[in-house]
Structures are given as structure tokens and as C-alpha cells.
Amino acid sequence: MSEQITSFDAVKPGQFGDILNIKRETYGKIKVGLLGVGYFEYWRMYPELRDIVQSDLQAASKRLGEKVDLVYPGMVDSMDLAEQAGQTFAKEGVEILVVMEGTYLPDYMILHVLEHLPNVHVILFNTQTGRDINPKDNYQATMRNSALIGITQLSGSFNKAKRLYNVIVGEITDNRCYEEVASIVRSQSTVSRLRTHNIGLVGNVFRGMFDLEFDRGSVRGILGPEVISIQVDHLIDIWKEIPEKLVKDKSEELTSRFTVRDIKQDNIERSIKLGLAMEGLAERYKLDSLCFLGQHYIEKMTGAPARIGASLMMEKGFMVACEGDIGGLVMMEMMHDLTGEIPVQLEWGQFDLKNNALFLLGHGIASPSLASNPKQITLTRAPEEWGFEGSGVNFEMIAKPGPVTLGHFTSTPDGWQMLISEGESLVDYPCLPCDEIHAMVKVKSPVQDYLKELIAIGVTHHVIMIPGEVGKELATAAEQMSVLHTRLD
């Protein structure tokens, strides 16, 4: 007899009927189509031109194919070939279509191809051969470089049809243009993957943090993931079954890696046990990320803060946020997907006029890879006590130097809004003895003006930070999600 199908919330759950029982496969690579076109009318006027243009487009397809999963059916210069190309793109599941005109072409062939791809994301790639005008160019040469006529015409047609598109402009051998296409593809991949994600929420948004409140329907419909509320009892059931030997082994492993200051072994073991239960919860319910409320909720029931356990999950590439911050968690997932780096959830702290910098303070959750010097990470007490006994365990460290990106999603009356900002984590700034994860980030604008604008925009008190510059990719992702975005540097 097969196992009984029950809700995952059942007292004695069997096979789940309301969530997946298997881990969903990671979303595959996005297929990109290259629609390279030329105008058949020119071939009879200039017989050599067809082969030249065909060679130009073939070389461009090779460059682009080195950066994305490309489908290129060859040059399209007739309606029959347009029909074949449209069928090929549709059959191959193309999600992004790059339009490159080898010569001017009226709109009709390109629009015919798009009839096969009603939901495709279009990139208009305006290009030419050579960075500058050659004073010796004859009319054939100008026709070889007449793409701008066709691309501007096509943009006008798209505008009339209210069709969205991206634009890239550059010389045909300029590698930056092809990297720009790849950047758009990465953003689209991230947005697509979010639609397959399940976020586990244990608890609720912290009392009174109305800036973090959210609507599950808008998270699912706009940002992508499904938010699944999980009763704390399910976590506690797993927590009770964690083997003590495993707890001791993991605790010893942790203390062998880092300096320990003013915390006892039983505090470490209680925190590790909770962390192992959180990992078990994620595995049982096939979660892609986890958000929890610690204060007076998990901590009271387990006698330990969730900080260090969440940090160890982050180190493995599993995103965790606290205080019910779903918008921040989605931003963490996007940043991690775009860079491979591990982000951190912080709060806006203070300003520093001398360094034109922001002091950002964490919630005790971060991968050790964030640290300026991993050898100087200290295991300290948890600086806030919310219903647990003893000291708890926390990482004390400052973020490593280099370019960083800050971001978050805010739910507003007009829909979701994305904040994007780029700065620089300072070199050689000392780690504060504050028992907490923190960062010093230099901004481009005068820091007081920066904060005036930040507060005037209306943001959450949380901010997500990740090493590297991904503001451009985040902005593209926001456009693909139909989310308003604000850049602040």
C-alpha cells in the first residue's frame, strides 16, 4: 500500500500533497537566439555584399556563442528563411532574441519571426564594422553599415506596439557588447530561477517592523518565489531528534576553526543543535531558502539563538534571513545567483564623515568568507538576549575590502521597489569589538546627502550587501520583473 498523502502541516505527515516531495531541478541555461538579417534587395545591386554580410554575422555569432547558449540558424534575408528561423527558435525554446542587422532591413521579416515567439525578451544590438567612419567608403560600404537605419525603424515599431526591449550599441568586434548580452542573460536566468524557489518562513515579521511586511501573492506573482509558512513545532520535532554526538562533533569542528572569547561549550552546543535542526527542516520540506523569527520565538523554545546555525548554512550557499525579511531574502538569492558570492543581511547604522562611509551592522548571520581576514574571526556572545539562557554564539568580524553592491526590495502601495547602490568596503578599517558582523562602506556622494536621499526614497531598515558590482544586472532584472528600481550611489 502506498504512503498516505497528507498536508505537510499534518500531525503525522505522510507523503506531502501540498508541497513537492522531491527537490526541484535547478533551472537550466537560458537559450539565446541570434536573428542576423540582411536585405535581399541589395544582393542584386551589389553581388559581393551578401557574402560579406553573411561573414560578418557568422563572426558575430561565434563571439556571442562563446558567452551564451546560442541558437543561430544563419542569416535571414527572405520571408521563407524568416519562417524557418522562427520555427527553429520556438522549437529550441529560445527565451532571449538578439536582433542584429547586417544591413538595413524593413521591419516585416523581423516581426514575422517574432510571431513565433510572443513572449521572447528582445535585445536590439546595433552594430557596425569599424569604430569610425572611413572617408574612402563607397555606397556598398555604407549599406554594409546601415544597421542603424533599420534598428531605429524597428524601435519605432516596437514603441507603437508597446513592446519592451533592451538596446546595445557597439562595434561588431567589441567584446564589451557581447558581455553586455551575457549580463542580460544572467539577469534573466536569475529571475527565471526565482520562480522555481520555495522560501520557508518560520514565524512572522518582527512586531512593528511594518517596512518588512509583505503580501504573499505579490511575492509569488512579481518576485517569483512561493512563501511557505512552517510551524515552529515542525522545527522543534526535528530539533529533538538531533543526535548529541553529532552536536558535539560539529561544535568541536567550529571551535577548532575560530578564536573563542567568553562563551562556554554548552552555549556552542545548543546553538549548533538548533543549526542542525534548521538544516533538517530545509531538507525535509525541499526549501531553497529560509526566513525565521528568532526573538521570543525560536530562541525561547530552543534556549539558543539561530545566528551561528544560520551562518553555517550560509557558508554552504543556502540563503537565510531573519525577522521575516522576505524582500531581503529574495535580494540575497538574486545577488548570490549573479555572483556566486555569499551576501549578508545588515542594518543601516551610522555615518562616518572622515571616510565618507556608512557603518552597517549585521544580525549575526554571515558566511566566514565575508570576513576581511578569516583568521581573525572571533566566536563571541550573541549581543542581544531574547529569551535564551547563557551567552549564545555569534561571529565578530568586519567585511573584506573591495567593491560591494547594496540592495533590497521594499513593498510599497505602488508595488515592489528595488533599491540598488554600489560602494567600496574600506581597506584596513579595524574590526570593532562589538560582538557582531559589520561593514564600513564608502559611498560616492557626500555621505550625509546620500542618507538624506535614502531616507527620502523610503526604504527598509535592512539592506543586503554582497562583494562585487552587480548593480547593472540587478537593474536589468528589475526591468524584467516589472519592478521599479532606484539607484543611489
C-alpha positions as CSV (number, residue, x, y, z in Angstrom):
1,M,0.0,0.0,0.0
2,S,1.4,3.4,-0.9
3,E,2.1,6.0,1.8
4,Q,-0.9,8.2,2.6
5,I,-0.9,11.6,1.1
6,T,-1.3,14.4,3.7
7,S,-0.7,18.1,4.1
8,F,2.9,19.0,5.3
9,D,1.2,20.6,8.3
10,A,-0.5,17.3,9.4
11,V,0.3,16.0,12.9
12,K,1.7,12.8,11.4
13,P,2.6,13.8,7.8
14,G,3.0,11.1,5.2
15,Q,3.7,11.9,1.5
16,F,3.1,15.6,1.0
17,G,0.2,16.6,-1.2
18,D,0.6,20.4,-1.0
19,I,4.4,20.8,-1.5
20,L,6.9,18.9,-3.6
21,N,8.3,15.7,-2.2
22,I,11.3,15.9,-4.5
23,K,13.9,18.6,-4.9
24,R,13.0,20.7,-8.0
25,E,15.7,20.6,-10.6
26,T,17.8,23.7,-11.0
27,Y,16.6,25.9,-13.9
28,G,18.8,25.2,-16.9
29,K,20.7,27.7,-19.1
30,I,18.6,30.2,-20.9
31,K,18.8,29.7,-24.7
32,V,19.5,32.8,-26.7
33,G,18.6,33.2,-30.3
34,L,20.6,35.4,-32.7
35,L,18.5,36.8,-35.5
36,G,21.0,38.1,-38.0
37,V,19.4,39.7,-41.0
38,G,20.2,41.3,-44.4
39,Y,18.2,42.8,-47.2
40,F,17.8,40.7,-50.3
41,E,17.3,43.7,-52.5
42,Y,20.9,44.8,-52.0
43,W,22.3,41.5,-53.3
44,R,21.3,42.1,-56.9
45,M,22.6,45.7,-56.7
46,Y,25.9,44.7,-55.1
47,P,26.6,41.0,-55.8
48,E,29.6,40.8,-53.4
49,L,27.7,42.2,-50.5
50,R,25.8,39.1,-49.5
51,D,28.9,37.0,-48.7
52,I,30.5,39.9,-46.8
53,V,27.4,40.5,-44.6
54,Q,27.0,36.7,-44.1
55,S,30.6,36.5,-42.9
56,D,30.1,39.5,-40.6
57,L,27.1,37.9,-38.9
58,Q,28.8,34.5,-38.7
59,A,31.7,36.0,-36.9
60,A,29.4,37.8,-34.5
61,S,27.5,34.6,-33.8
62,K,30.8,32.9,-32.9
63,R,31.7,35.7,-30.4
64,L,28.3,35.6,-28.8
65,G,28.2,31.8,-28.7
66,E,31.3,31.8,-26.5
67,K,29.3,33.6,-23.8
68,V,25.8,32.3,-24.0
69,D,23.9,29.1,-25.0
70,L,23.2,30.3,-28.6
71,V,20.9,29.3,-31.4
72,Y,21.9,30.8,-34.7
73,P,20.0,29.5,-37.8
74,G,22.1,31.5,-40.2
75,M,21.5,34.8,-42.0
76,V,17.8,35.6,-42.7
77,D,17.3,37.6,-45.9
78,S,13.9,36.4,-47.1
79,M,10.4,35.6,-45.7
80,D,10.9,31.8,-46.2
81,L,14.1,32.0,-44.1
82,A,12.3,34.2,-41.5
83,E,9.6,31.5,-41.2
84,Q,12.3,28.8,-40.8
85,A,14.2,30.8,-38.2
86,G,11.0,31.5,-36.2
87,Q,10.2,27.8,-36.1
88,T,13.7,26.9,-35.1
89,F,13.8,29.5,-32.3
90,A,10.4,28.3,-31.0
91,K,11.4,24.6,-31.2
92,E,14.7,25.3,-29.3
93,G,12.9,27.2,-26.5
94,V,14.6,30.5,-27.1
95,E,13.8,33.0,-24.3
96,I,16.0,35.9,-25.4
97,L,16.3,37.0,-29.0
98,V,19.2,39.3,-30.1
99,V,18.4,41.2,-33.3
100,M,21.5,42.1,-35.3
101,E,21.1,43.8,-38.7
102,G,23.9,43.2,-41.2
103,T,22.3,45.8,-43.5
104,Y,19.1,47.9,-43.2
105,L,16.0,45.7,-43.4
106,P,12.4,46.8,-43.2
107,D,10.5,45.6,-40.2
108,Y,8.3,42.9,-41.7
109,M,10.8,39.9,-41.7
110,I,11.8,40.5,-38.0
111,L,8.2,40.9,-37.0
112,H,7.3,37.7,-38.7
113,V,10.0,35.8,-36.7
114,L,8.6,37.3,-33.5
115,E,5.1,35.9,-34.3
116,H,6.6,32.5,-33.4
117,L,8.0,34.0,-30.1
118,P,5.2,36.1,-28.5
119,N,6.9,36.2,-25.1
120,V,10.5,36.4,-26.0
121,H,12.8,39.0,-24.5
122,V,14.3,41.1,-27.3
123,I,17.7,42.8,-27.4
124,L,18.3,45.2,-30.3
125,F,22.0,45.1,-31.0
126,N,23.0,48.0,-33.2
127,T,26.5,47.4,-34.6
128,Q,28.8,48.3,-37.5
129,T,32.2,47.3,-38.8
130,G,34.8,49.7,-37.6
131,R,34.9,52.2,-34.8
132,D,35.0,55.3,-37.1
133,I,33.8,56.5,-40.5
134,N,36.2,55.6,-43.3
135,P,36.5,58.6,-45.7
136,K,37.0,56.1,-48.6
137,D,33.7,54.3,-48.0
138,N,31.6,53.8,-51.2
139,Y,27.8,53.2,-51.2
140,Q,28.3,49.4,-50.8
141,A,30.3,50.1,-47.7
142,T,27.6,52.3,-46.3
143,M,25.0,49.7,-46.9
144,R,27.2,47.2,-45.0
145,N,26.9,49.5,-42.1
146,S,23.3,50.6,-42.5
147,A,22.0,48.7,-39.4
148,L,21.2,51.9,-37.5
149,I,18.6,52.8,-40.1
150,G,16.8,49.5,-39.5
151,I,17.3,49.4,-35.8
152,T,15.8,52.9,-35.2
153,Q,12.9,52.0,-37.5
154,L,12.3,48.8,-35.5
155,S,12.4,50.7,-32.2
156,G,9.7,53.0,-33.5
157,S,7.5,50.0,-34.4
158,F,8.2,48.4,-31.0
159,N,7.2,51.7,-29.4
160,K,3.9,51.7,-31.2
161,A,3.2,48.1,-30.2
162,K,4.3,48.8,-26.6
163,R,6.9,46.0,-26.8
164,L,9.7,46.2,-24.3
165,Y,13.3,45.6,-25.4
166,N,16.9,46.3,-24.4
167,V,19.4,48.1,-26.5
168,I,23.1,47.5,-27.1
169,V,25.3,49.7,-29.3
170,G,28.9,48.9,-30.3
171,E,31.4,47.9,-33.0
172,I,30.9,44.4,-34.1
173,T,34.3,43.1,-32.7
174,D,33.9,45.0,-29.3
175,N,33.8,42.2,-26.7
176,R,32.1,44.5,-24.2
177,C,28.9,44.4,-26.3
178,Y,28.8,40.6,-26.2
179,E,29.5,40.7,-22.4
180,E,26.6,43.1,-22.1
181,V,24.3,40.5,-23.8
182,A,25.7,37.9,-21.4
183,S,24.9,40.2,-18.5
184,I,21.3,40.5,-19.6
185,V,21.1,36.7,-19.9
186,R,22.4,36.2,-16.4
187,S,19.8,38.6,-15.0
188,Q,17.0,36.8,-16.9
189,S,18.3,33.4,-15.6
190,T,18.2,34.7,-12.1
191,V,14.6,36.0,-12.5
192,S,13.6,32.6,-14.0
193,R,15.2,30.6,-11.3
194,L,13.4,32.6,-8.6
195,R,10.1,31.4,-10.0
196,T,11.0,27.8,-9.0
197,H,12.0,28.6,-5.4
198,N,10.3,27.8,-2.1
199,I,11.0,30.1,0.8
200,G,10.3,28.6,4.2
201,L,9.1,31.1,6.8
202,V,9.2,30.1,10.4
203,G,7.4,32.7,12.5
204,N,6.4,36.1,11.1
205,V,7.7,39.6,10.5
206,F,9.0,41.1,13.8
207,R,6.3,43.0,15.6
208,G,6.2,46.6,14.5
209,M,8.5,46.3,11.5
210,F,5.9,47.4,9.1
211,D,8.6,48.3,6.5
212,L,9.2,44.5,6.1
213,E,5.5,43.4,5.9
214,F,4.6,41.8,2.6
215,D,1.8,40.2,0.5
216,R,2.4,36.6,-0.4
217,G,0.5,36.9,-3.7
218,S,2.7,39.8,-4.8
219,V,5.9,37.9,-3.8
220,R,4.8,35.0,-5.9
221,G,3.3,37.0,-8.8
222,I,6.1,39.6,-9.1
223,L,9.3,38.5,-7.4
224,G,8.8,34.8,-8.1
225,P,9.2,32.5,-5.0
226,E,6.5,30.9,-3.1
227,V,6.5,31.6,0.7
228,I,5.5,28.6,2.7
229,S,4.7,29.1,6.4
230,I,6.2,26.3,8.6
231,Q,5.0,25.9,12.1
232,V,7.8,26.1,14.7
233,D,6.6,22.7,16.0
234,H,8.0,21.1,12.9
235,L,11.4,22.6,13.6
236,I,11.2,21.5,17.3
237,D,10.3,17.9,16.3
238,I,13.5,17.8,14.2
239,W,15.5,19.6,16.9
240,K,14.5,16.9,19.5
241,E,15.9,14.1,17.3
242,I,19.4,15.6,16.6
243,P,22.0,13.2,17.9
244,E,24.1,14.5,20.7
245,K,27.3,13.0,19.3
246,L,26.7,14.9,16.0
247,V,26.2,18.1,18.1
248,K,29.5,17.6,19.9
249,D,31.4,16.8,16.8
250,K,30.1,19.9,14.9
251,S,30.8,22.1,18.0
252,E,34.4,20.9,18.2
253,E,34.8,21.5,14.5
254,L,33.6,25.0,14.9
255,T,35.8,25.9,17.8
256,S,38.8,24.4,16.0
257,R,38.4,26.9,13.2
258,F,38.0,30.2,15.1
259,T,39.1,32.0,18.2
260,V,36.7,31.7,21.1
261,R,36.0,34.6,23.5
262,D,33.9,34.4,26.7
263,I,31.5,31.7,25.7
264,K,31.0,28.2,27.2
265,Q,30.8,24.9,25.4
266,D,27.2,24.3,26.3
267,N,26.2,27.6,24.6
268,I,28.0,26.5,21.5
269,E,26.4,23.1,21.5
270,R,22.9,24.5,22.0
271,S,23.4,26.8,19.0
272,I,24.9,24.1,16.9
273,K,21.9,21.8,17.7
274,L,19.5,24.5,16.5
275,G,21.5,25.0,13.3
276,L,21.4,21.3,12.5
277,A,17.6,21.3,13.1
278,M,17.3,24.2,10.6
279,E,19.3,22.3,8.0
280,G,17.0,19.3,8.6
281,L,13.9,21.5,8.2
282,A,15.2,22.8,4.8
283,E,15.9,19.3,3.6
284,R,12.5,17.8,4.8
285,Y,10.5,20.5,3.0
286,K,12.8,20.9,0.0
287,L,13.3,24.6,0.7
288,D,15.6,26.8,-1.4
289,S,16.0,29.4,1.4
290,L,14.8,30.1,4.9
291,C,13.5,33.1,6.8
292,F,12.8,33.0,10.5
293,L,11.9,35.0,13.6
294,G,14.3,34.3,16.4
295,Q,13.3,36.8,19.1
296,H,10.9,35.4,21.7
297,Y,10.0,32.6,19.2
298,I,12.7,30.1,18.2
299,E,15.1,31.2,20.9
300,K,12.6,30.8,23.7
301,M,11.7,27.3,22.7
302,T,15.2,26.0,22.0
303,G,17.3,28.0,24.5
304,A,19.6,29.2,21.8
305,P,19.9,31.9,19.1
306,A,19.7,30.8,15.5
307,R,22.6,33.0,14.4
308,I,25.6,30.7,14.2
309,G,23.5,27.8,12.7
310,A,22.2,30.2,10.0
311,S,25.7,31.4,9.3
312,L,26.9,27.8,8.7
313,M,24.1,27.3,6.3
314,M,25.0,30.5,4.5
315,E,28.6,29.2,4.2
316,K,27.2,26.3,2.2
317,G,25.4,28.6,-0.1
318,F,21.9,28.3,1.4
319,M,20.4,31.7,2.0
320,V,19.0,32.6,5.4
321,A,17.4,35.8,6.6
322,C,15.8,36.8,9.9
323,E,12.9,38.9,11.3
324,G,10.6,37.8,8.5
325,D,12.5,39.8,5.9
326,I,11.3,38.1,2.7
327,G,12.2,41.1,0.4
328,G,15.7,41.0,1.7
329,L,15.9,37.2,1.3
330,V,14.9,37.4,-2.3
331,M,17.6,40.0,-2.9
332,M,20.1,37.7,-1.2
333,E,19.1,34.9,-3.6
334,M,19.4,37.1,-6.6
335,M,22.8,38.5,-5.6
336,H,24.2,35.0,-4.8
337,D,22.9,33.7,-8.1
338,L,24.5,36.5,-10.1
339,T,27.9,36.4,-8.4
340,G,28.5,33.1,-6.6
341,E,29.5,35.2,-3.6
342,I,27.6,35.0,-0.2
343,P,25.7,38.1,0.7
344,V,24.9,39.4,4.2
345,Q,21.9,41.0,5.8
346,L,22.8,44.2,7.5
347,E,21.1,47.3,9.0
348,W,21.8,51.0,8.2
349,G,23.9,52.1,11.2
350,Q,25.9,55.3,11.4
351,F,27.7,57.7,9.1
352,D,31.5,58.4,9.1
353,L,32.4,61.9,7.7
354,K,36.2,61.3,7.7
355,N,35.9,58.3,5.4
356,N,32.6,59.4,3.7
357,A,31.3,55.9,4.7
358,L,28.4,54.1,6.2
359,F,28.7,51.8,9.2
360,L,26.4,48.8,8.6
361,L,25.6,46.4,11.4
362,G,24.6,42.7,11.0
363,H,22.3,40.2,12.6
364,G,24.9,37.6,13.4
365,I,24.3,35.8,10.1
366,A,27.1,35.7,7.5
367,S,29.5,33.3,5.8
368,P,33.1,33.4,7.1
369,S,34.1,34.1,3.5
370,L,32.8,37.7,4.0
371,A,35.5,38.5,6.6
372,S,38.4,40.8,5.9
373,N,40.7,38.2,7.5
374,P,39.0,34.8,8.2
375,K,41.8,34.0,10.7
376,Q,40.7,37.0,12.8
377,I,37.0,35.9,13.1
378,T,36.0,35.5,16.7
379,L,33.3,33.4,18.2
380,T,31.7,35.7,20.7
381,R,28.5,36.0,22.7
382,A,25.2,36.9,20.9
383,P,24.9,40.7,21.7
384,E,21.2,40.5,22.2
385,E,19.3,38.1,24.5
386,W,15.7,37.3,23.5
387,G,14.6,34.5,25.8
388,F,17.6,32.1,25.9
389,E,19.9,31.2,28.7
390,G,23.6,31.8,28.6
391,S,25.5,33.8,26.1
392,G,24.6,32.2,22.7
393,V,27.2,32.3,19.9
394,N,28.0,34.9,17.3
395,F,30.6,35.8,14.7
396,E,32.5,39.0,15.3
397,M,34.1,40.2,12.0
398,I,34.3,43.1,9.6
399,A,33.6,42.7,5.9
400,K,36.6,42.3,3.5
401,P,37.7,45.3,1.4
402,G,36.7,45.9,-2.2
403,P,33.7,46.9,-4.3
404,V,30.3,46.0,-2.9
405,T,26.7,46.2,-4.0
406,L,23.8,47.1,-1.6
407,G,20.2,46.3,-2.4
408,H,16.8,45.4,-1.1
409,F,13.1,45.0,-2.1
410,T,10.5,47.3,-0.5
411,S,6.8,46.6,-0.7
412,T,5.0,49.9,-1.4
413,P,1.5,51.0,-2.3
414,D,2.6,51.1,-5.9
415,G,4.1,47.6,-5.9
416,W,7.6,46.3,-5.2
417,Q,10.5,48.7,-5.5
418,M,14.2,47.7,-5.7
419,L,17.0,49.8,-4.2
420,I,20.4,49.5,-5.8
421,S,23.6,51.1,-4.6
422,E,27.3,50.5,-5.1
423,G,30.2,51.4,-2.9
424,E,33.5,50.2,-1.5
425,S,34.2,48.3,1.6
426,L,37.1,50.0,3.2
427,V,40.7,48.6,3.3
428,D,42.3,48.2,6.7
429,Y,39.5,49.5,8.8
430,P,39.8,47.8,12.2
431,C,37.2,45.2,13.4
432,L,35.2,46.8,16.2
433,P,34.9,44.8,19.5
434,C,31.1,44.9,19.1
435,D,30.3,41.1,19.2
436,E,28.8,41.5,15.7
437,I,29.2,41.3,12.0
438,H,29.7,44.8,10.5
439,A,31.0,46.7,7.5
440,M,32.4,50.2,6.6
441,V,31.2,51.1,3.1
442,K,32.4,54.2,1.4
443,V,29.9,55.9,-1.0
444,K,30.4,58.2,-3.9
445,S,28.0,61.0,-2.9
446,P,28.7,63.0,0.3
447,V,27.5,60.6,2.9
448,Q,25.0,62.9,4.6
449,D,23.5,63.7,1.2
450,Y,23.4,60.0,0.5
451,L,21.4,59.4,3.7
452,K,19.1,62.3,3.0
453,E,18.2,60.8,-0.4
454,L,18.0,57.2,1.0
455,I,15.5,58.3,3.7
456,A,13.6,60.4,1.3
457,I,13.1,57.4,-1.0
458,G,11.5,55.4,1.7
459,V,13.4,52.1,2.3
460,T,13.6,49.2,4.7
461,H,15.9,49.4,7.8
462,H,17.6,46.3,6.4
463,V,20.0,46.3,3.5
464,I,21.7,43.3,1.7
465,M,25.3,43.6,0.8
466,I,27.5,41.4,-1.5
467,P,31.1,41.7,-2.7
468,G,31.3,42.8,-6.3
469,E,29.5,45.2,-8.6
470,V,26.2,43.8,-9.9
471,G,24.1,47.0,-10.0
472,K,23.7,46.8,-13.7
473,E,22.5,43.2,-13.6
474,L,20.1,44.0,-10.7
475,A,18.6,46.9,-12.7
476,T,18.1,44.6,-15.7
477,A,16.4,42.0,-13.5
478,A,14.1,44.7,-12.0
479,E,13.0,45.7,-15.5
480,Q,12.4,42.0,-16.4
481,M,10.3,41.7,-13.2
482,S,8.4,44.9,-14.0
483,V,9.7,46.3,-10.7
484,L,10.6,49.9,-10.3
485,H,14.2,50.4,-9.2
486,T,16.2,53.3,-7.7
487,R,19.9,53.7,-8.0
488,L,21.7,55.5,-5.2
489,D,25.5,55.9,-5.1
